[in-house]
Amino acid sequence: MKTVAVVVKRGSVEAVALAQQVRARHPELELLAEPELAAATGWPSTAPEEIARRAELILVLGGDGTLIHAARTVRGRSVPILGVNLGSLGFLTEVPRSDVFARLAEVLAGRARLHTRMKLACRLHRSGKVVVEDEVLNDVVINKGALARIADHEVSLDGQFMTTFKSDGVIIATPTGSTAYALAAGGPILHPALECAVVAPICPHALTQRPFVVPGDQVVNVVLRSPVADVYLTLDGQTGHALQQGDRLEVWRSPNRSVLVSNPNIDYFGILRQKLHWGER
């Protein structure tokens, strides 16, 4: 690996300084920088399309949100992502700042342990046309805006009607995203090796409507049946699209996967214990 894209947390002076240390220690690498990092360091700026095409490794300096942004940047390519957390331990950014150079050396030498994460693909249909098409690592969310009004979300699985959620919205999450917004909505934690998704209503009007787990090889459809204004589709918390009555969201398991570099010093359950404070009083 000679071409490494460096993706830093926005506004983080610490992340920029660490990126400059990486360049000083590894002058043999060609480092690709997004415009913000380029402006802060004086490096050449690289467009997202070129990063997606050329990067052999993504080095993320920040937190889980920064890593999700990086995963979206490479789109369908299976580019390894080394996530370095500059705050507390992250669910996805497993490597602490103190280990960045050791883990980077392992990756460059081909000795790193990698694991893949399932992604979801989605399409938004409106009046017979596809108006949005994208992929997510965490979740696809339909949610209301400022007005406190519930809406009717008709949910089906592989063409079979399931239920109509009268709720603030609906979350469809990957196993990776099960520890994010879906967890706050009462959903279960799914092990990242599973091939399934969580469908969770947000603040349902009927308390008997609970989150459920669906097979990854089946297609979830959600139709917005209510004439409620100010409803949005949000993808990985990164992009948003206004919805209209009758819009149909189609979600299925993507053939593409995100490839993450594992931290050999901690396992998945160790991360959960630290992040969720299991066993503490």
N, C-alpha and C positions, 0 to 999 in steps of 0.2 A: 504494500500500500504506500503510495507516494502522494496521492492527492486527498487532502483531508479538509472537509468543510468544518469551520468553527462557528457554532451558533451560541450566542451569549444571551443571558437574561437582559431584557431591555432596561436601560438606565443603571446597570450594575457596574460600578467602578471596579469592584473586585473581580468580576468576570473578565473585563477588558484587560486588567493587569495580568491575570492568569493566562489569558490568550497570548499576551506578549512574552510571557515566560516560556510557553510552549514553543513559540517561534524561535526564541533564543537557544533552547535546548535541542531543537530539531530543525536545523537549517536545511537539511536534506529534503524536507517535506514542502510541497506546494500547498499553502493554506488558502482556502477560499473563504472570503468574508462577505457577509450580507452588508448592505449599505450602512447600517448604523455602526457596526464594528469597524468597517472601513473608514468611516469618518472619524472615529475615536482614535484609530491607530495609524492612519495614513496609508494603510494597505490598499491595493486595488479593490474596487467593489465588484462583486460577482452577483449577477442576476439569479433569482431563484431557479429559473429554467436551466441555467448552466450548472448550478449546484446539483440539481436533480439528475442531470445528464452525466456529470463528470466525477462527482464525489465517490471515493472508494471507502470512506469512513466519515461518519459525522461525530464530531466531538461537541457535546452539549455541556455548557458551563452555566448552570442556573438551577432550575427546579423542574418539577414534572410538567408544568405548563410550557416551559421552554423545549422540553423533549417532545411533547406532543406537536408543537410548532415545527420542530425539525422533522418528525415523522411525516407530517403533511407536506413538507417541502420536497422530500424525495419521491413522493407519490407512490407509484407501484413498484419501484425498484427495491430489491432486498439489500439495502446498504446497512452494514452494522452501525449501530448507534451506541456510543460510549457516553453514558450520562453521569456527569459529575455534579453532585449537589453541593451548593455553596451555603446552604442553611442547615436545617435539620435533615435527617435522612428522608429520602423521598420514596414513594412506592415504585417509581420507575427509575429515577436517578439514584442508583444504588451506591455509587462510588463516592466516598468522602473526599474532600479537597486534598487531604494529606496523602491519598493513594493515587492521585491522578497520573503521575509520571510512571509509577510501577505498572498500573493497568494499561496505560498507553503503550509502554514498551512491550507488554505481552501481546497486545493486539497487533502491533507492527511486526512482531516476530512470528505471528501466526499461532500463538499458544493460548489465546483467550478462550474462555468458555462462553458460547453463544446460546441464546434461546430465542424462539420466535413467539410472537403474539398474534392472535387472531384479530382481523379487522372486519369491519362491516362496510359494505357498499350500500349506497342509497340513491334513489331517484325521487324527485318531486314532480308529479304529473299535474298539469292544469289544462283543462279544456282539450284533452287529447294530446297535449305536447309535453315533452320533458323540459322543465325550466331550470332544474338544478340536478347535477349528477356529481357525486363526490364519494370519498372514503373517510372513515374515522377509525381511530385507535381506541378511543374511550366511549363516546356515546353520541347518539342522535336524539335531540330533545325538541319536543313541541311544547311551548310554554306561552302563557299569556304575558302581556306587557304590564302597564301600570294599573289598568282597571281591574278591580277585584270581581271578575265574572267568570263562572265556570263555563266550560264548553263541552259539547258532545264529540267524543273521539271514537269512531267505530273501528274496532280492531278485528282483523282476521289473520289466520295462519294457513298458508298454502291454499287460499281460497275458501277455507272453512270459517264461518263467522264465529267469533269467540265471545265478544261482549262490546258494549258501548260504555266507555269510561266517561262519566260526568265528573270532570276534574279540571284542575288548573292546567293540566298538560299530561304528556306521556314521555317517558324515558325509555329508549332502547339502547342497552349497554352491552359491550363485550365483557368477557371475564376481567380484562384489564380495567374497564370502566366500572366494574361492579363495586369497587372501593371508592368511587367518586360520588357524583350526584345521585346515582341509583341507591347507594347505601344510605344517604340522607333521606331518601324517599321510602325507606323501610325494606329495601331489597336485600337479597342474600349476598354473601361474599362468595364468588366463584373462583376456584383455583385457575390460574392462567393457562394451565395445560388443557382445560376443557374446551370443547367445540360447541358452544351454546351461547345463548344471549338472555339477558334479563329484560322483561317488559314490565315497567313499573309506572302506575298512575301517580301523578303528583297531586296530593291533597284531594283524594276522591270524595265525592259527596256521600257515597255509600261506603261505610267502613268495611263492609264485607268484600269489597273489590280490592284484592291484594296483588302484589307483584308475583309474577310467575316466570319460570324458566322454560325456554323453548329450544328445540333442536337447532343447531347451526345450519343444517342443510335445508331448512324450510324458510319460506319467505313471509315476512310480517308486512301487512298493509294496515295503514292507519288513515282513515278518511275524516277530515274535519267537517262535521255536519252542521255546526252552528254558525249563524251569521254574526259571529263575534269579531269585533275589530281588535287590532293590537295583539295578534297572535303571531308567534315567530317560530321558525325552524332554526335551531342552533346546532352547529356541527363541531364537536370537540371543544366547545366554548370559544372557537376561533372565528367563525363566520356566522352571520345571521341573515335570514331571508323572511320577509313578511309573507304570511299565509292568507289565503282567501277561502271562503266557504266552498266546499266541494273539492278542495285540493286533496290529492292522494299521495301519501308517502309510502314508498316501497323500500324495504330494507332486507338485505340478505348477507350471508357470509361472503366476504371478498376472497377471490383466489390469491390475492396478495397478502403478505404478512410483514409485520415489522420485526426486525432482527435487533435484539438488544444484547449488549455485553454484560455478563453477569459479574457480580462481585463475589469472589470465592470465599470471602470471609463472613458472609451472612446468607441465610437462605430465605425463602419467601415467608415462612412463618416467623422467622426472626424479625423481618421487616414489619409484619403485622403486629407482633408484640410491642415493638418500639413505637410504631405510629399510633396504635389504638390503645396502648397502655394496658394490655391484658395482664391480669394477675395483680394489678396495683389496687390499693385502697386509698 
